[in-house]
Amino acid sequence: MSQSTPVVIHVKDVESDQVELLHEAIEMRCAHLAREFHEVGRFELNVFGQGTGFEAHGHVSGKHTDFGTHALAATARSAADQVLDKLAQQLRRAHDKRIFVQRREAQRHPLKRGLQP
């Protein structure tokens, strides 16, 4: 998608001096993923404190994508990074699957490309 891919971030029970840094880090990672995977339309991340650690939930949606995941970690930043890593893996897997299926189909049907067997 374009550079203006919406990123929705909800933070709860995180120290106020860490919130701005967390927002910047998440937005930068999401912008990088949006440049790599053009089919992404929206990112949504929820980061909140839970007992002694932090929990993060992430969801990405778009043209051919709709994935969600969660992670637990000792810090809010590492929980968000783990969620974004998992989302990147899911996006890469779906992207490669879609691309390679199209290539295999093209190899099976050479006449569609104008080549003679």
C-alpha positions in Angstrom: 0.0 0.0 0.0 1.2 3.6 0.1 3.2 5.4 2.8 0.0 6.4 4.5 -0.9 2.9 5.8 -2.9 3.5 9.0 -1.3 2.3 12.2 -3.6 2.1 15.2 -1.8 1.7 18.5 -3.4 1.3 21.9 -1.2 1.4 25.0 -2.4 0.7 28.5 -0.5 0.4 31.8 2.8 1.5 30.3 5.0 4.2 31.9 4.2 7.6 30.3 7.9 8.3 29.4 8.0 5.0 27.4 4.8 5.5 25.5 6.2 8.0 22.9 9.2 5.9 22.2 7.1 2.8 21.9 4.8 4.6 19.4 7.7 5.7 17.3 9.3 2.2 17.2 6.0 0.5 16.3 5.2 3.1 13.5 8.7 2.7 12.0 8.4 -1.1 11.9 4.9 -0.9 10.5 6.0 1.5 7.8 8.9 -0.8 6.8 6.4 -3.8 6.6 4.0 -1.7 4.6 6.8 -0.9 2.1 7.8 -4.5 1.8 4.2 -5.9 1.6 2.1 -3.7 -0.6 -1.1 -5.6 0.1 -1.2 -4.4 3.7 -4.0 -1.9 4.4 -4.0 -1.4 8.2 -2.0 -2.3 11.3 -3.5 -2.5 14.8 -1.5 -3.1 17.9 -2.5 -3.3 21.6 0.2 -3.3 24.2 -0.7 -3.5 27.9 0.8 -4.4 31.2 -0.1 -7.7 32.7 1.2 -8.6 36.2 5.0 -8.5 36.0 5.3 -8.4 32.2 3.6 -7.0 29.1 1.2 -8.5 26.5 0.8 -7.4 23.0 -1.8 -8.2 20.4 -1.4 -7.4 16.8 -3.7 -7.5 13.7 -2.9 -6.7 10.1 -5.5 -6.5 7.3 -5.4 -5.7 3.7 -6.2 -6.8 0.2 -5.1 -10.5 0.6 -4.2 -10.5 4.2 -6.0 -10.8 7.6 -3.7 -12.0 10.3 -3.5 -11.7 14.1 -1.1 -12.8 16.8 -0.1 -12.1 20.4 3.1 -12.3 22.5 4.2 -12.0 26.2 7.4 -10.4 27.2 9.2 -8.6 30.1 9.1 -5.2 28.4 6.5 -3.4 26.3 9.0 -2.9 23.5 10.0 -6.5 23.3 6.4 -7.7 23.3 5.6 -5.3 20.4 8.7 -6.5 18.5 7.7 -10.1 19.0 4.2 -9.4 17.6 5.6 -7.5 14.6 8.1 -10.3 14.0 5.3 -12.9 14.0 3.1 -10.7 11.7 6.1 -10.3 9.3 6.5 -14.1 9.2 2.8 -14.6 8.4 2.9 -11.9 5.7 6.0 -13.3 4.1 4.5 -16.8 4.1 1.3 -15.7 2.5 3.1 -13.4 0.0 5.5 -16.2 -1.1 2.7 -18.7 -1.4 0.6 -16.4 -3.6 3.6 -15.5 -5.8 5.0 -19.0 -6.2 1.5 -20.5 -7.0 1.2 -18.1 -9.9 4.7 -19.0 -11.1 3.9 -22.8 -11.0 0.7 -22.2 -12.9 2.6 -20.3 -15.6 5.1 -23.1 -15.9 2.3 -25.8 -16.2 0.6 -23.9 -19.0 3.4 -22.7 -21.4 0.8 -21.9 -24.2 -0.6 -19.1 -22.2 2.8 -17.4 -22.4 2.9 -17.8 -26.2 5.5 -20.5 -26.2 5.1 -23.8 -28.0 5.7 -27.1 -26.1 
